[in-house]
């Protein structure tokens, strides 16, 4: 029996220079790790059907589902500021697109699906660690209300992948509003292919920004979405880790969970990624890097905007709107974290004051903010005096707020995918035990409440449990 999905593949209808048509490379022995039942139902798919042998074979790349038009997308990008004219899907295959019952369109992509012409000497495979990390973190982000790609399923391959040692291989089925990146535009801009740029722009507008007209309006819309996305990251202590232009989706979703991490102890200069040696993508740099990436996007749209001088001025003005949009969203989110729904001039100073105390004390980002709602925040400070002084000002500020505790509980998660817990799940999976992975996913699906049996997942790591470096999966 041929496994089929209700595909309608708009990207595959673009000209051939947008991609390379290629089926996934088969694996030795597919085995199911997980199916995301809730997401499957949202997409109009049957979760039980995704567990059949035919479906598992397709999710591993051993069979092409009916209706799929598999391809590897072409794109370029700046990686840590250095220009690379051709990147592309080096270990991923876009199977096609499905239209959910609510009318939204989503890509289904296999990550770890084997070599493509874009692999650049890589093996095109993934080991179980990055597959689980992306599954856990992307689904946690979705539960936290962050625009993000999602994980529909994960399978093992029955093959070893070499990353300094032999590790079990795996494939992730990723769901995204699309996989179109700033780097996709850069690919065609670098080739001075104005026709392809225009086709790509129209495709993006039709798919993500209906009603927007023209390149400048698209730049405005993408800038606004990115500003609000990065503010959301910052409000949760999330560090993407590799904000290259090929890792910025024009849809406004978080994409490519490589060396990502959530902070434990707060520090604006925090870096986890092993490849970010100079802190380019540190927590506190993320808003500035987003602006830098948007400037590259704007430069790609200039050929579609007419006269060079006026176009440059208009594009610059568009990008310069980022700080105000970001600041407004950042304040809204952090006010809520303090239980505040109104606005006063001193709110930013109040928020910054708490962050400064947390930085000086090495206090846990998530536990301090959650502790404001539970009355336990002071316990996160070895020296409670600075916090006590700040708390007096804060309580005076929220005195007139109608329901500050409810606002804080809705804004401050109790659970995040802490690095040491993710690594614990990966280590267990390598040894053949999926129980920690399943437990962590189940708990993170409800991040604002903690069941008694999951209370340990809300704890900060002990010194010997801290994970100080995270790694890409390639």
C-alpha positions in Angstrom: 0.0 0.0 0.0 1.3 3.5 -0.9 1.2 6.0 2.0 -0.3 9.2 0.8 -0.8 12.7 2.2 -3.0 15.5 0.9 -0.2 17.5 -0.7 -0.6 20.7 -2.7 2.9 21.8 -3.6 3.1 25.5 -4.5 6.8 25.8 -4.1 7.4 22.9 -6.5 5.5 24.9 -9.1 8.2 27.6 -9.1 11.0 27.4 -11.8 13.6 24.6 -11.5 16.4 27.0 -10.5 14.7 27.4 -7.1 15.5 23.8 -6.1 16.8 20.4 -7.1 14.3 17.7 -7.4 15.5 14.7 -5.4 14.0 11.9 -3.3 15.3 11.2 0.2 18.1 8.6 0.5 16.8 5.4 2.0 18.0 4.1 5.4 18.7 0.7 6.7 15.9 0.0 9.2 13.4 2.8 10.1 12.0 2.8 13.6 9.5 5.2 15.2 10.6 7.5 18.0 7.5 9.7 18.2 4.5 11.1 16.5 3.0 14.5 17.5 -0.6 13.5 17.7 -2.0 17.1 18.4 0.0 18.6 15.5 -1.1 15.8 13.2 -4.7 16.5 14.0 -4.2 20.2 13.5 -2.9 19.4 10.0 -5.9 17.2 9.2 -3.8 14.0 9.4 -4.5 10.8 11.2 -1.9 10.2 14.0 -2.6 6.4 13.9 -1.9 6.4 10.2 1.5 8.0 10.8 2.4 5.0 13.0 1.9 2.4 10.3 4.9 0.7 8.7 4.2 2.5 5.4 4.2 5.9 7.1 7.3 5.2 9.1 9.1 4.2 5.9 8.0 7.5 4.3 9.0 9.5 7.4 12.5 7.9 7.2 12.9 8.6 3.5 12.5 5.0 2.3 9.4 5.7 0.3 8.0 8.8 -1.3 4.4 9.4 -0.1 1.7 9.7 -2.7 1.3 13.4 -3.8 4.8 14.4 -2.7 7.2 16.2 -5.0 10.5 15.9 -3.0 13.1 18.6 -3.5 16.1 20.4 -1.9 15.7 24.1 -1.8 18.4 26.5 -3.0 19.5 29.4 -0.8 22.6 31.4 0.1 23.5 33.3 3.3 25.8 35.1 5.6 27.2 32.7 8.2 28.6 34.6 11.2 28.8 37.6 8.9 30.7 35.8 6.1 29.1 35.6 2.7 28.5 32.1 1.3 26.9 32.4 -2.2 25.4 28.8 -2.2 24.2 26.9 0.8 20.8 25.1 0.2 19.3 22.1 1.8 22.3 19.9 2.5 20.6 17.4 4.7 16.9 18.1 4.2 14.2 17.2 1.7 11.0 19.1 1.3 8.3 16.5 0.7 5.6 19.0 -0.1 2.9 21.1 1.4 -0.4 20.3 3.1 -3.3 22.6 3.6 -4.7 22.3 7.1 -8.5 22.3 7.8 -8.3 25.9 8.8 -6.8 26.8 5.4 -3.3 27.4 6.5 -0.5 25.9 4.3 2.5 24.0 5.8 5.7 22.5 4.5 6.5 18.9 5.5 10.3 18.5 5.4 12.6 15.6 6.3 15.8 16.6 8.2 18.6 14.1 8.0 17.3 12.7 4.7 20.7 12.2 3.0 23.0 14.0 0.7 21.9 16.5 -1.9 23.8 18.6 -4.4 24.0 21.3 -1.6 25.6 19.0 1.0 29.1 20.5 0.6 30.9 17.3 1.6 28.5 16.6 4.5 26.9 13.2 4.9 23.4 14.7 4.8 22.4 12.7 7.9 21.5 13.6 11.4 22.1 11.8 14.6 19.5 11.3 17.3 20.8 14.2 19.5 19.9 17.2 17.2 16.7 15.5 16.1 15.6 15.2 19.7 16.8 18.7 20.6 14.8 20.2 17.8 11.8 18.1 18.6 11.8 19.1 22.3 12.7 22.7 22.0 10.5 23.6 19.0 7.5 22.0 20.6 8.2 23.7 23.9 8.4 27.0 22.0 5.0 26.4 20.4 3.5 25.7 23.9 5.1 28.9 25.1 3.3 30.8 22.3 6.4 31.6 20.2 6.0 31.4 16.4 8.1 28.4 15.4 8.5 25.5 13.1 7.1 22.3 14.6 8.0 18.6 14.9 5.5 16.2 13.5 7.5 13.0 13.9 10.9 11.5 14.6 12.3 8.2 13.4 15.5 6.2 13.8 17.4 5.0 10.8 19.1 1.8 12.0 22.3 3.3 10.8 25.3 4.9 12.5 26.2 8.5 11.9 29.8 9.6 12.6 30.3 12.7 14.7 33.7 12.1 16.3 32.2 8.7 17.2 29.4 6.4 15.9 26.0 7.6 17.0 22.5 6.4 16.1 21.0 8.1 13.1 17.5 9.8 13.0 15.3 11.8 10.8 12.9 14.6 11.9 9.8 15.5 10.1 9.6 19.3 10.4 6.5 21.4 9.8 6.8 25.0 8.8 4.7 27.8 7.4 7.5 27.7 4.8 11.2 27.2 4.6 11.8 30.4 2.7 14.7 32.3 4.3 16.4 35.7 3.9 19.1 33.5 2.3 16.6 32.4 -0.4 16.3 36.0 -1.5 20.1 36.4 -1.3 20.6 33.4 -3.6 18.9 35.1 -6.4 20.0 38.7 -5.6 23.6 37.5 -5.8 22.9 36.1 -9.3 21.2 39.3 -10.4 18.1 37.2 -11.2 15.4 39.9 -11.0 12.8 37.6 -12.5 13.4 35.0 -9.7 13.3 37.7 -7.0 10.0 38.9 -8.3 8.5 35.4 -8.4 9.8 34.7 -4.9 8.5 37.9 -3.5 5.0 37.2 -5.0 5.1 33.7 -3.6 6.0 34.9 -0.2 3.3 37.6 -0.2 0.6 35.2 -1.4 1.6 32.6 1.2 2.4 34.7 4.3 1.3 38.3 3.8 -1.9 38.4 1.7 -3.0 41.9 1.1 0.6 43.3 1.1 1.5 45.0 -2.1 5.1 45.4 -3.4 8.6 44.9 -2.0 8.6 47.8 0.4 5.4 46.7 2.1 6.8 43.2 2.3 9.9 44.6 4.0 7.7 46.5 6.4 5.7 43.3 7.2 8.8 41.1 7.7 10.5 43.7 9.8 7.5 43.9 12.1 7.2 40.2 12.5 10.9 39.7 13.2 10.8 42.5 15.8 8.0 40.8 17.7 9.6 37.4 17.4 12.9 38.5 18.8 11.2 40.3 21.7 9.4 37.0 22.5 12.7 35.2 22.5 14.2 37.7 24.9 11.2 37.5 27.3 11.9 33.8 27.7 15.7 33.8 27.9 16.0 32.0 24.6 19.2 32.1 22.7 19.0 30.9 19.1 22.7 30.4 18.8 23.2 30.7 15.0 21.2 33.7 13.6 22.7 33.5 10.1 20.7 34.9 7.3 19.9 31.4 6.1 18.4 30.7 9.5 15.9 33.7 9.4 12.6 32.6 8.0 10.7 35.4 6.2 7.4 34.0 7.6 8.4 35.2 11.1 8.8 31.7 12.6 11.8 30.5 14.6 13.6 28.1 12.4 16.7 25.8 12.7 17.2 24.7 16.3 20.9 23.9 16.2 23.0 25.0 19.2 20.0 26.8 20.7 19.5 27.0 24.5 17.5 28.6 27.2 19.5 30.5 29.8 19.7 29.2 33.4 21.6 32.1 35.2 20.8 35.4 33.5 23.6 37.2 31.7 23.0 39.4 28.6 26.3 38.2 27.1 25.4 34.6 27.5 26.6 32.3 24.6 26.1 28.5 24.4 26.9 27.7 20.8 30.3 26.0 20.5 30.8 27.7 17.1 30.1 31.3 18.3 33.6 32.0 19.5 33.2 35.8 19.6 29.6 36.1 20.9 28.1 37.4 17.7 24.8 35.7 18.6 24.8 36.2 22.3 21.5 36.7 24.1 21.8 40.5 24.3 22.9 40.8 20.6 19.9 39.1 19.1 17.9 42.3 18.4 20.9 43.9 16.7 21.6 40.8 14.6 18.0 40.7 13.5 18.3 44.3 12.2 21.6 43.3 10.4 19.8 40.3 8.8 16.9 42.5 7.7 19.3 44.9 6.1 20.5 42.0 3.9 16.9 41.2 3.1 16.3 44.8 2.1 19.3 44.8 -0.2 17.8 41.9 -2.0 14.5 43.7 -2.6 16.1 46.9 -3.9 16.2 45.7 -7.5 12.4 45.4 -7.3 11.9 48.9 -5.8 12.8 51.1 -8.7 15.1 54.1 -8.5 18.2 53.3 -6.4 18.4 56.5 -4.3 14.7 56.7 -3.2 14.6 52.9 -2.8 17.5 52.9 -0.5 16.0 55.7 1.6 12.7 53.9 1.8 14.2 50.6 2.7 16.4 52.2 5.4 13.3 53.9 6.9 11.5 50.6 6.9 14.3 48.8 8.8 14.7 51.7 11.2 11.1 51.0 12.4 12.4 47.8 14.0 13.7 49.3 17.3 10.3 51.0 18.1 8.3 47.9 17.3 10.7 45.7 19.2 10.7 48.0 22.2 7.0 48.2 22.4 6.7 44.4 22.3 9.5 43.9 24.7 7.9 46.3 27.2 4.5 44.6 26.8 6.0 41.2 27.5 8.2 42.1 30.4 5.5 44.2 32.0 3.3 41.1 31.9 6.2 39.2 33.5 6.0 41.7 36.4 2.2 41.5 36.6 1.7 44.9 34.9 -0.9 45.5 32.2 -0.9 49.3 32.2 2.0 51.6 31.1 4.0 54.1 33.1 7.2 56.0 32.2 9.3 54.2 34.8 8.4 50.7 33.7 11.5 50.1 31.6 13.8 51.2 34.5 11.9 48.9 36.8 12.4 45.9 34.5 16.1 46.8 33.8 16.7 47.1 37.6 15.6 43.5 38.2 17.7 42.2 35.3 20.7 44.1 36.6 20.2 42.5 40.1 19.8 39.1 38.4 22.9 39.5 36.4 25.0 40.5 39.4 23.7 37.6 41.4 23.8 35.0 38.7 20.1 34.3 39.4 18.1 31.9 37.3 16.1 33.8 34.7 13.0 31.5 34.6 12.8 30.8 38.3 13.1 34.5 39.4 10.3 35.6 37.1 8.1 32.6 38.1 9.0 33.3 41.7 7.4 36.8 41.4 4.0 35.1 41.0 4.6 32.5 43.8 6.3 34.7 46.3 9.5 32.7 46.1 11.7 35.0 44.0 13.9 36.2 46.9 15.0 32.6 47.4 16.9 32.7 44.1 19.3 35.3 45.4 22.2 34.4 47.7 22.1 38.0 49.0 18.4 39.0 49.2 19.0 42.6 50.1 19.3 44.1 46.5 16.2 42.2 45.5 14.3 43.3 48.6 15.0 47.0 47.7 13.8 46.4 44.2 10.7 44.5 45.4 9.5 47.4 47.4 9.4 49.6 44.3 7.8 46.8 42.3 5.0 46.1 44.8 4.2 49.8 44.9 3.9 49.7 41.1 1.6 46.7 41.0 -0.6 47.9 43.9 -3.2 49.3 41.5 -3.1 46.4 39.0 -6.3 44.3 39.0 -4.9 40.8 38.9 -1.1 40.9 38.9 -0.6 37.3 40.1 -2.8 35.9 37.3 -1.0 38.0 34.7 2.4 36.8 36.0 1.4 33.1 36.0 0.3 33.4 32.4 3.5 35.2 31.3 6.1 33.3 33.2 6.6 29.6 32.5 7.5 27.3 35.3 9.0 24.8 32.8 11.4 25.4 30.0 13.5 22.8 28.1 16.6 23.3 30.3 19.8 22.3 28.7 20.7 19.6 31.2 17.3 18.0 30.9 17.5 17.9 27.1 21.0 16.4 27.3 19.7 13.9 29.8 17.0 12.8 27.3 19.5 12.6 24.5 22.0 10.4 26.5 19.2 8.1 27.5 18.0 7.8 23.9 21.5 6.9 22.6 21.4 4.1 25.2 18.0 3.0 23.9 15.8 4.6 26.6 13.1 7.0 25.3 11.3 7.5 28.6 13.1 10.8 29.6 12.3 12.2 26.1 8.7 11.3 26.4 8.4 12.6 30.0 10.1 15.9 29.1 7.9 16.5 26.0 4.7 15.7 28.0 5.7 18.1 30.8 6.7 20.9 28.4 3.4 20.8 26.6 1.9 22.6 29.7 4.8 24.9 30.6 2.8 27.2 32.9 1.8 24.5 35.3 3.9 21.9 37.1 2.5 18.5 38.1 3.9 17.2 41.4 5.6 14.4 39.6 7.4 16.8 37.3 8.6 19.3 40.0 12.2 18.3 39.5 12.0 19.5 35.9 11.5 23.1 37.2 14.7 23.1 39.1 17.8 24.9 38.0 20.8 22.6 37.3 23.3 21.8 40.0 26.8 23.0 39.3 27.9 19.6 38.0 24.7 19.4 35.8 25.3 22.7 34.0 25.6 22.5 30.2 27.9 25.3 29.1 28.2 24.4 25.4 25.7 23.3 22.7 26.6 22.0 19.3 25.3 21.9 15.7 24.3 18.5 14.5 26.3 18.5 11.3 
